Amino acid sequence: MKEGAPLERVDGVHVRRNGRLWLDFGGCDYFRLAHAPALRRALIRWVRTQGWNVAASRLTTGNHPLYAQVERKLARFFGAEAALLMPTGYSAPLAVAQALAGRFTLALIDQEAHVCLHDAAMFLGCPVRTFPHRDVSAVARQVRRAGPGARVILLTDGLFGWNGAVAPLAEYRRVLPPNAWMLVDDAHAVGLLGRRGRGSVEAAGLSRGHLIQTVTFSKALGLYGGAVLCARQVRQWLVARSGCFGGGTPMPPPWAAAVETALAELRRRLPQRDRALRAAAQLRQDLRRAGWEVLDTPAPIVALFPASRLEAARLRRALLAEGIDPPWTEYPGRAAGYFRFMLAPSHTADHLERLRRALMSVRRD
Ligand SMILES: Cc1ncc(COP(=O)(O)O)c(C=O)c1O
């Protein structure tokens, strides 16, 4: 792995790289909230009137009353009993695993799960087995093999951000023992899935018993930080047992103060999802006609895997010729690089046509 080249996001659709503006189809700012004036105002309002750091753990003197207020709003938005803010989305599953350590005899994890879930699994203190990507029968087999006394937890992304695939949560629930838990990293699903944008748990129509959802504010919500949505009892365990929660400084207050505005903005922009989804469906159709294999997903994400380095280089040149920053992605845990296009509601017909033209002009291997 290596660092990406430096790049500056300029507005909802452009980036500046090497001193030049390029059309942008990268990243996970799904509703382009990271530049929304309402969020900027909320942050500035807080910084003007209050401090920007509590400079202590929430177990000591860092428990600003704002945090509990925001957690109540989050719990209401997601339809969960309780919420706990975390400094990042990455640390949220780690904290959950620390809180639940010792409760399970087997952890099952999707082989394509985000690296933070693989890290989290190490805290559970039980054997960890991977299962093939979204393979419900493989989960059922592992459960049968574990026997009737097994205490199982399943870890998966709700929506896999690298290609837009959705985890079959309801099917997992059907083959898991009734006492099994699920830890769902919904970093990408918030805003994209579910009628109210609550993510994969809402989309799958699952009840929240024995289910913990972790989210990030750094993608569809345009902010920074993370949260755990869970039962009240689990929240208590998190506070009491998680070093990731108690051993560090919480999310800076200005960011926490802007969460409510971000949720309101997301709600307002949810109807715009359809536009991006229609554009993604059209692009997939065109790509298939040109011989590409592309996954159908309910997310505005189109992942293209070039067959060779030469093909990747041709795609790159074609994108640059249309003034598009090539969204080449190399991600922890993935062997090969690929192009990941994210279509946002703010992309105009002209932007989409430039992308289509670039991709269609490439000779396939
Ligand atoms: C699936 C998934 N989980 C967790 C994270 C980490 O979230 P954060 O950036 O808020 O730490 C990411 C990426 O950023 C992600 O893609």
The ligand as an SDF file (V2000), in Angstrom:
LIG
                    3D

 16 16  0  0  0  0  0  0  0  0999 V2000
  -16.5260    0.0350    5.9400 C   0  0  0  0  0  0  0  0  0  0  0  0
  -15.7700    1.0840    6.6840 C   0  0  0  0  0  0  0  0  0  0  0  0
  -15.7610    1.0610    8.0300 N   0  0  0  0  0  0  0  0  0  0  0  0
  -15.0970    1.9760    8.7500 C   0  0  0  0  0  0  0  0  0  0  0  0
  -14.3910    2.9830    8.1330 C   0  0  0  0  0  0  0  0  0  0  0  0
  -13.6670    3.9590    8.9870 C   0  0  0  0  0  0  0  0  0  0  0  0
  -14.4540    5.0860    9.2460 O   0  0  0  0  0  0  0  0  0  0  0  0
  -13.7230    6.4390    9.6950 P   0  0  0  0  0  0  0  0  0  0  0  0
  -13.1170    7.0000    8.4560 O   0  0  0  0  0  0  0  0  0  0  0  0
  -14.8160    7.2760   10.2660 O   0  0  0  0  0  0  0  0  0  0  0  0
  -12.7060    6.0630   10.6990 O   0  0  0  0  0  0  0  0  0  0  0  0
  -14.3430    3.0370    6.7240 C   0  0  0  0  0  0  0  0  0  0  0  0
  -13.6110    4.0580    5.9670 C   0  0  0  0  0  0  0  0  0  0  0  0
  -13.2750    5.1180    6.2440 O   0  0  0  0  0  0  0  0  0  0  0  0
  -15.0590    2.0770    5.9840 C   0  0  0  0  0  0  0  0  0  0  0  0
  -15.0430    2.0880    4.6510 O   0  0  0  0  0  0  0  0  0  0  0  0
  1  2  1  0
  2  3  1  0
  2 15  2  0
  3  4  2  0
  4  5  1  0
  5  6  1  0
  5 12  2  0
  6  7  1  0
  7  8  1  0
  8  9  2  0
  8 10  1  0
  8 11  1  0
 12 13  1  0
 12 15  1  0
 13 14  2  0
 15 16  1  0
M  END
$$$$
